């Protein structure tokens, strides 16, 4: 049985077999590394994991996987990466938390080379399904100024006023994916991630996101006997945060749903909290007897006033949405960061991204 999507007949693919080649770029990073493990646990035996970082610096290593250290912003490398692939998951990007995104816009913009070369290489290689990891930073910033923001639905990306640097790169790369379906018939899939967090992610060094940054600051305060903590901005900024297990499951579901070909879709939790509330939850995970004294830095990067995921569309199409509560996810994340902090303090090697 076939269907028509944006004027094209959608051919029914054979189910991906255990020995079909799956390519994951950005596999040395947080989400990519977890996605490699996810597909390995599902029984796929032919996975090519790609990242430009030396293997020693990869967040996670999965036995039995082909690991390539290649920079996929270079066209020649993309052709090598996509050779023989049935499915490609492009998660490679130069990015980080708000501290990185606001300070290094050129690096973020240059990531457009990655998807530009990867989507063309995938098309030439005859890839059946191509997934692109976009971001909620692609949404119109004028809709995100108030902490009491309404949840963003997929159509809110237009009229376009994306976040400078990173957001515009994501929006343009989405267009590439949509046109490769419209003009050339390659099935592409696009998820707009909303703040992914969890164990085995970046927790220090400037690229970490709010859950990891606040968890580390609480660990540091406890270790140093301090009762103080500094928050970027005034703490009223609001966000939703998606646990990593929900993220990789969502990627799989989206990429194997033909109703979503070339259709950007939110992938995030709809549990909205302020940064002040997030810190309270981290303190709960740390089992603090009393809250830390909060100091605010209005000069630090803080991003938009508010951003939340409207999950109406994903629930309608997939009958599913991310469901791990923030309390549950933070308990696991805080415990892991605390362990990493003390391992590093004792002189052992740890990964921070």
N, C-alpha and C positions, 0 to 999 in steps of 0.2 A: 504494500500500500504506500502511495506517495502523497506528498502534500506540496503546496505552493507557498514559497516564502519570498516576499519582496519581488514578485514577478518571476521567480526561478522555481523550477521543479526540484524538490528535495529528494534525492535518491536515497534509498534505504541502504545503509552500510552493513556489512557483516560485523558481528560483535568482535571487538578487539580480543585477539587470542593471547594466551599467556606468553608466547614467544615472539609476539609482534614488538617491534622496537618503539619504545616510548622515550622521548627526549624531554628533559627538564633543564632549562637554563636558569641561572641564579641558584643552582642546587647547593652551592656552598653557603648560601644564606639561610635565614630563619625559616621562611615559608617554603622555599624550594627544598631544603633539606628534609623538612617534615613531609613534604609531598612525595619525595623519593621513598621514604619509609612507609608511607601510607600505601602506595602502589605495590611495594614489595610485600607487605603484609596481605594484600589482596591476591597475591599469587603470580604477579607479573615478573618474568624472569629475564627480560631483556630491556634494561633501563640504562640510558646514557645520561649521566649527570654532568652538567657543564657549569663552570664558574671561572672567572679570571683570576681569582685569588689562588695562591699556592695551596695545595691540598692540605698542608699543615694547618692552614688558617680556616678551613671549612668548619661550619658549626657542627655538622653531623656527618658521620661516615656510615654507609650502609654496605655490609658485606655482599659480594656478588654483583656489584654494580660497576659499569664502565665509567670511570671518572676521567674527564678531560679538563685540563686547565687552559682555557682559551677565552680570549676577549671577543665577545659576540657583537661588539660595535664595529668589528672589521668584517667586511663582506666575505672574504675568502674563508674565514673561520666559520661563518654561518653555513656556508655550503658544506663544509666538512661535518658540522654538527647535525645537519638535517638529513644527510645521506642515509637512505634506507628507512627513514622514520615513518611510522603509521600515524602517530599522534605527537604533537609538540606542545609543550606547556612553557610559555615564555614569561618567566618571572624575573629575568635579569634587569637590573636598574641600579643607577647610582643614587641612593636615597637614604633617608634616615628619619628621625623624629623632627619636630618643628625647629629645633636648634640647627639642624643641618639644612633643612629645606629652605629656611629663610636666609641663611648665610651663604649658601653655595648654589645659587640659581643656575649658573652656567653649567655646572656639572649635571644638575637635574635635567636641563634642557638637552644636553648632549646625549642623553639616553634615547632620544628619538632615533638615533642611528641604529640602536639595537633592534627595535621593532621593524624599522624600515628594511634592514637587511635580512632579519630573521623571517619575516612574513614572505618576502620574495623567495628566499632559499627554500622555505617550506613548500611554497607553491611549485617551484621547479622540481622539487624532490617527490612530488605527488602525495604529500601528506594529506590524510583524510580529515583530521580535525586539528585545529590550531587554537590554543587558548592564550588570551592576553590578559595580564594582570593590570587593570587600571586602578583608579583611586577615587575616593570621594572628594579629593582635592580638585577634581575636574568640574565640580558643581559651581554654579554662579555664586560668587562670594557676597553679592548684595543680599542674598537670602540667608546669610549666616552671620549677621552682625549682632543679633540679639541672643544672649544665652538661653532665652526661652523660645528658641527656634522651633518651628514646626519641622517634622521629619521630612527629609528630602526624598522626593520621588524621582524616578529616572528621567522624566521630562524636564526636570529643573536644571539640567546642564545647559539648556538653551532658553533665552538668548545667552550666548557664551560670555562669561566673565570669570574664567577659572583663576585659581591661585597662581600667582606669578611664578614662572619657572616650571616647577614640578607639575602643577595642574594643567598648564597649557600643553606640556609634552604629552601628558596622558590623553587629553582630549584629541589631539592631532593623531596620536597612534590608534585611538579607537576608530577614527575615520579610515585609516589605512585598512584596518581589519574589515570594516563594513564594505569598503570598495572592492576588496579582494573576493568577497562573496558576490557582490552585485555584478562585477565585470568579468570575473574569472571563475566563479563557482566553487571556490575553496571554502569549506565550512569553517567559519571563525566564531569564537565565543569570547565574550568580554564580561569580566566581573569587576565592579567598582568596590574595592576593599575599603572597609571602615575600621581603621585602627586595630590591627591584629597584635595579640600579645600572647605570652605563655613561656614555659620553660624552653631552654635552648635558644633564646633570642638575645639580641643585643641589650646589655644592661649597664654599660659604661662606655666612656670614650667620646660622647657627643652625638651619636646617631640613635641613641635609645629613645623610645617613646614613653609617654607619661607613666603607665603602670610600672614599667621597669625602672624608670628614673626615680619615682617616689619610693619604690621598694628598696632600691639601693640606698637612698638617702636615709630611710628609717633604719636600715641595717647599720649604716655608718654612725648614725646618732647613738644607737644602742651600744655599739662597740666602743665608741669614744666617750661614753658617759655624758653625752650632751642631751639637753632637753629641747633643743631648737631645730627647726627645719625651715628651709627657704623654698618658696613656691614661685614659679614664673608667672607673672601677671598678678591679678588680684584674687585668683582662685574661683572666680565666678564663671569662667569659660566652661561650656558643656560639651560633652562628647559621648559617643557610645564606643564600647570596646569589645571586640570579638575574640574568643578564645581560639587558639591555633587548631584544635581538633575539629571545631566547627568549620573553620576556614578550608582545610584540605578536603573535608567531606563535601562542602559546597562546590569547590572547584570541580570535583568529579561529577557531581550531579548536573551542574551547568553544562559542562563540556559534552555530556552524553544526552542532552535534551535538544532535539532538532527544532523545537518551537523557539529556542533561544538563539538560533543562528544569527550572527551579526547584530545581536540585540543587547546593548549594555544593560546590566542588571545589578542592583545593589547586593552586596554580600557583606553583611554586618549584623551586629546585634542592634535591637531597638531599645535597649535598656540605657536610657539617658541619665548621665550623672554630671555634676560639676566637678572641677578639679579638687575643690575642697571636700566634696563627698567621696571622691576617689581616695584621697588621703585618709579619710576616716576609715574606709574599708581596708586599706593597707595596714593601718594601725590595728584594726581588728584581726587581720591575718597574722600580725606580729605578736598578738596577745599582749599589747601594751596595757599597763594598769591605768595610765592616764595619758591623754593626748599630748603630743609635742607642742611647744610654743611655735606658732606659725608666723613667719616673716615673709613679706611679699616683695618681689622685685619687678616693678612696673616697666623696667627698661629691657627685660629679657624677652626673647621670642615667645609669643603666646598664641599665634595663629588667629583664626576667626573666632568670633564670639560664641558661636554654637553650631553643632553639626550632629545630626542623628539620621539613622537609616529608616526610611519608610519601606517596610517589608511586605506591603500589600501584593506587589507583583510576584515576588519569589514564592509567596505562599499560594498564590493563585495558580502558578505554573507548575511548581515542584511539589506542592503540598508539604512544604518543609521550610524551616528557617533556623538560623543558629539559636541554640537553646541553652548553652552553658551559662549559668548565672555569673555575674561579676564576682560575687563572694566566693563561689566555688573555684573559678579560674584563678583569682588572686591568691587564694590559699596555696595552690600548687606553685604558682609563679614566685611568690615571696619565699617559700621554702627553698626553691631551687636557687634563687639569687643569693639568699643567705648562705647557702652551702658553697656557692661559687666564690663569694666574697671571702669567706674564711679559708677556703682552699688556697686562694691567691695570697692571702696574708701569711699562710704557712709556707709559702714558697713554691707551691705546686702550680703547674701550668693550667690555665683556664681559658675559655673562649669568651670574648666579649663582642665579637663582630667586627 
